[in-house]
Each structure stands twice: as structure tokens, then as C-alpha cells.
């Protein structure tokens, strides 16, 4: 039982974040901004295990790619814009929608099946002899 509570605690509060910047060196305040944006996703689904943030600079376009691992699945969002902070925010918003949809699917799977909810009980008929 103690192991279960630790696992629940770990899953709820610990999320490993990997940060990568391609073709440029990202400033520390940008890393902090990206990590804060990703941490805000925990309020939509607390089962996030890993998060990978990849920032890329291509000519005039700045790309933010965010991958989130949840229960063996990977959710991914890629956004491009002229401002890297805008790209991060848009990618986070896209992941927010994906997480809400993912959580909704799990909620519906756990719900009782309609065929079992309202099954009228038939009273046994006395046998005529």
C-alpha cells in the first residue's frame, strides 16, 4: 500500500522535462518560460510522465515542438511562428486540447455501460400446472 501512495505522489508531482534547442543557444529565461508553460498542462491531466521540448530556428520561422508521454502514449504538438514564445504558447494550447480529449476518453471508458444501467427486472411468472 505504501508503494501505491508513492507512485501516486510521484506521478502527480514529478514530470521529467527534456529541453533541446536546435541551431541556436536558447537563453535561460526562454527555457524557464517553456517549462512553466508545460507545467501548466498538469492541471488538465496529472498522469504526464515525460515532456520533451524542442525549439528550432529556421530562417525567419521559429518552431516549437512539444511531446508529452502519458500512460504509454505520446501526444505531440508542433507550431511555427515568427516569435518563439508564441510558438511555445500555441503548441501548449494544442496539447491542452489533446490532453482534455485523452482524459475524456479514459473517463468514458470507466463509466457504466448503458445496457447494465437500466435493465428492467422481470418478475417470474408462476407456472401453470
C-alpha positions as CSV (number, residue, x, y, z in Angstrom):
1,X,0.0,0.0,0.0
2,X,2.9,2.4,0.8
3,X,4.3,1.7,-2.7
4,X,1.0,2.7,-4.3
5,X,0.9,6.0,-2.4
6,X,4.5,6.8,-3.5
7,X,3.7,6.0,-7.1
8,X,0.6,8.2,-7.0
9,X,2.6,11.0,-5.4
10,X,5.4,10.6,-8.0
11,X,3.0,10.6,-11.0
12,X,1.1,13.6,-9.6
13,X,4.1,15.9,-9.0
14,X,7.1,14.7,-10.9
15,X,7.4,15.2,-14.6
16,X,10.7,14.8,-16.3
17,X,11.4,17.6,-18.8
18,X,13.9,17.4,-21.6
19,X,14.8,20.7,-23.3
20,X,16.6,20.9,-26.7
21,X,17.4,23.9,-28.8
22,X,18.4,23.3,-32.4
23,X,20.5,25.7,-34.5
24,X,20.9,28.2,-31.6
25,X,21.6,28.5,-27.9
26,X,18.4,29.2,-26.1
27,X,18.6,31.8,-23.3
28,X,17.8,30.7,-19.7
29,X,14.7,32.8,-19.5
30,X,13.3,31.1,-22.6
31,X,13.9,27.7,-21.0
32,X,12.1,28.8,-17.9
33,X,9.2,30.1,-19.9
34,X,8.8,26.9,-21.8
35,X,9.0,24.8,-18.7
36,X,6.4,26.9,-16.9
37,X,4.0,26.6,-19.9
38,X,4.5,22.8,-19.9
39,X,3.9,22.6,-16.1
40,X,0.6,24.3,-16.6
41,X,-0.5,21.2,-18.5
42,X,-0.5,19.2,-15.3
43,X,-3.8,20.8,-14.3
44,X,-5.5,19.1,-17.3
45,X,-4.1,15.6,-16.7
46,X,-1.9,14.7,-13.8
47,X,-0.6,11.4,-15.4
48,X,2.0,13.1,-17.5
49,X,5.3,11.2,-17.2
50,X,7.7,12.8,-19.6
51,X,7.8,16.0,-21.6
52,X,10.2,16.9,-24.4
53,X,10.5,20.5,-25.6
54,X,12.3,21.0,-28.9
55,X,12.9,24.6,-30.1
56,X,14.2,25.1,-33.6
57,X,15.2,28.2,-35.6
58,X,14.7,28.0,-39.3
59,X,15.4,31.2,-41.3
60,X,12.5,33.5,-40.3
61,X,10.4,30.8,-38.7
62,X,10.7,29.6,-35.1
63,X,9.4,26.2,-34.3
64,X,8.3,24.7,-31.0
65,X,7.7,21.0,-30.8
66,X,6.4,19.6,-27.5
67,X,6.0,15.8,-26.9
68,X,4.2,14.5,-23.8
69,X,4.2,10.9,-22.6
70,X,1.0,9.7,-20.8
71,X,0.3,6.0,-20.0
72,X,2.4,4.6,-22.8
73,X,1.1,7.0,-25.4
74,X,2.8,10.1,-26.8
75,X,0.9,13.3,-27.6
76,X,2.7,15.8,-29.9
77,X,2.2,19.4,-30.9
78,X,4.2,21.4,-33.4
79,X,3.7,25.1,-34.0
80,X,5.5,27.6,-36.2
81,X,5.5,31.4,-36.0
82,X,7.8,34.4,-36.2
83,X,8.1,34.5,-32.3
84,X,9.3,31.5,-30.3
85,X,7.3,32.4,-27.3
86,X,4.1,32.5,-29.4
87,X,5.1,29.1,-30.9
88,X,5.5,27.6,-27.4
89,X,2.2,29.0,-26.3
90,X,0.3,27.8,-29.4
91,X,1.9,24.3,-29.0
92,X,0.9,24.2,-25.3
93,X,-2.7,25.2,-26.2
94,X,-2.8,22.4,-28.8
95,X,-1.5,19.9,-26.2
96,X,-4.1,21.2,-23.7
97,X,-6.9,20.2,-26.1
98,X,-5.3,16.8,-26.8
99,X,-5.0,16.1,-23.1
100,X,-8.6,17.1,-22.4
101,X,-9.7,14.7,-25.2
102,X,-7.4,12.0,-23.9
103,X,-8.7,12.4,-20.4
104,X,-12.3,12.3,-21.6
105,X,-11.8,9.0,-23.4
106,X,-10.5,7.5,-20.2
107,X,-13.4,8.9,-18.2
108,X,-15.9,7.4,-20.7
109,X,-14.3,4.0,-20.7
110,X,-14.7,3.9,-16.9
111,X,-18.4,4.8,-17.0
112,X,-21.0,2.2,-16.5
113,X,-22.4,0.6,-19.7
114,X,-25.9,1.7,-20.7
115,X,-27.1,-1.8,-21.1
116,X,-26.3,-2.6,-17.5
117,X,-27.7,0.6,-16.0
118,X,-31.4,0.3,-16.7
119,X,-32.3,-3.3,-17.2
120,X,-35.8,-3.8,-16.0
121,X,-36.2,-6.9,-13.8
122,X,-38.9,-9.2,-15.0
123,X,-40.9,-10.8,-12.2
124,X,-41.0,-14.6,-12.5
125,X,-44.4,-15.8,-13.7
126,X,-46.0,-18.6,-11.7
127,X,-46.0,-21.8,-13.6
128,X,-49.4,-23.1,-14.5
129,X,-49.9,-26.7,-13.9
